[in-house]
């Protein structure tokens, strides 16, 4: 169970500024829990530098909510991890991962231009098919096929699913991807 910190929330007025002592308490809580927040993001497949940026944004957001009187208590590190994961997923949605993935999907061996075009088209179709899947299916797929890959049972446990349900979701996603790639060959 996470540590629960109860901070004295006093209404903030422009004359008062920050309640005394709150910044020191926050600094201590951040030092205590920041590593767990960063590691939870790295486990999602976020690179370490970006994970640190998102963790910093998480702490800033939580501090502002506290300062504005919106948080009476904190369940840490759970609240910070949930907030950081929300920011990471939101950032995934707002970046053009498909374009970056397509740009990185260049074959190392020189092949004819037609084959390269077909490979890129298949990759584009696969990404579109994955994008049409539920957010849970996309997250599960990412956990299984990004570095370092997780086992289906571990990913299911992390998402709160049964292993059987996770395997079913992945099979359905693979089926959609195979269909999308198969259409490119017709």
N, C-alpha and C positions, 0 to 999 in steps of 0.2 A: 504494500500500500504506500502511496506517495506521501511525502511530507506535506502537512497542511500548515500554511503560514497565515495567520490572521493579522492583518495590518490595520491599525487604527485609521479608518477612513474619515477624514474630516472634510467638509465642503471647502472647496478652494475658491477663494476670491482673488481678484487681481492684486489687492493690497497684501494678502497673506503670503502669496507665493506657495512654495511646496511646504507641506507640514514637516516640522523638524524631525530629523532622524530617518525619514522615509528613504532617502537616497542611500544611506549607509546600509539599511536593511535590504534594499533592492540589490545593491552591489554584492552583498554577501550571498543572497539567493541566486544571483546570476552566476557567481563563481562556483557555487555549489552544484548547480543544475545545467549549466551551459553545455558541458561535454555530452550529456545524455541527449540534449536537444539536437546538437550537431550530428551525433551518431545516428539518431533516428532518421535524419534527412539523408545521410550517406546510405543508410539501408534502403532508402527509396530509389537510390540510383543517382542522387544529386552529387555532383562533384564537390570535393571538400571545400574549396574556396566559396562556391555558391552556397553551400550549406552554412558556412560561417556568416555570410551576408544575410541569409534568411533567418538565422538564429538571432542576429543582432536586430533585425526588423521585428521579430517576434517579441523580444524583450522591450523594445521601444513601444510597441503597440500595447503590450500588457501594462507597462508603466503608465502610459497615458490614460488608459482605461481606469487604472487604480487612482491616479491623480485626479481624474474627473469624477471620482466617486462611483464608478460603475462596477467596481469589484470590492466586495466586502471581505472576501477570503480567497485564498489561492490554494489550489491543490497542485503542488509541484512535485515532480516535473510534468505530470500528466497534462495540465492545462497548457503549458508551454509547448509540449510535444504536439498536442492537437493543433494549436495555433500555427506552429511552424509547418506542419504537414499541410494544413489548409493553404498557407502561403505558397508552399512548393507546388502543390497541385494547381493552384491558381496561376502560378508562373508558367507551369507546363502548358496550360491552356492558352496562355497569351503569347507564347513564343511559337515560332513557326518551326516546330520540330520536323515536320515532314520535309520542308525545304532543306534543312540542315542534314537530315538523314539522307536525302537524295544526293546532296552534294558530296557526302562522304562515301557513297556507294559506287565508287569508281573501281572497276576491275583493275587489278595490278598488272595482269598480262594483257598486252594489246590484242584486242579482238576487233573484228570488223564493226563499223559504225552501226549497222543494222542490228547486230546482236546487242550492242550496248544500249541502243534505243529500246529494244524489247525488254532487256533486264531492268532498265529504269522504269519502264511502263508497268512491269509486273510489280516492282517495289512500290510504286505509287498506288497501284490498285490494292496491294496488300495493306498499306498504311490506311487507305480509305476504308477498307473493310474492317480493320481493327478500330478505326475511329467511329464506325457505326455500332460497335459493340457497347455494352453498358460500361459505365465507369468502373465497376467492380471487375469486369472482365478485362478491361484495359490495364488496370492496376495489377491484377493477377498475372497477366501475360508479361508485363514489364518485369515483375519480380522473378518470373521463371526464365526469361530470355535476355536479361541485361547482366552485366558483369558486376559483381559475382552472382551467378545464378543461384536461386534458392530451390530447394526441393518443393514439390507440389504440397506435401504435407506441412512443411514449415510455412509456406506462403498462406495456405489455408488457415493455419493456426493464427498467423499474424492478422489476417482479415476477419477472423471470427467465423470461418466457414468449416463445414466438415470436409475431410479430404475427398470424399466421394463427390460432393457438390462442386468443389474446386476443379476436380478432374473433368466433370461434366461441362463446366463453364469453359475450360480450356479447349475441350474437344469441339464445342460449338464454335468458338472463336477460330480454331484451326480450320474447321469446315468452311466457314465464311471466307477465310483467306484463300483456301485452296480453290473455292469456287471463283473468287475474284481473279486469281492468277490463271485459272483454267480458261476463263473467258478471253484472256489476252492471247491464248494460243489458237483460238478458233478462227 
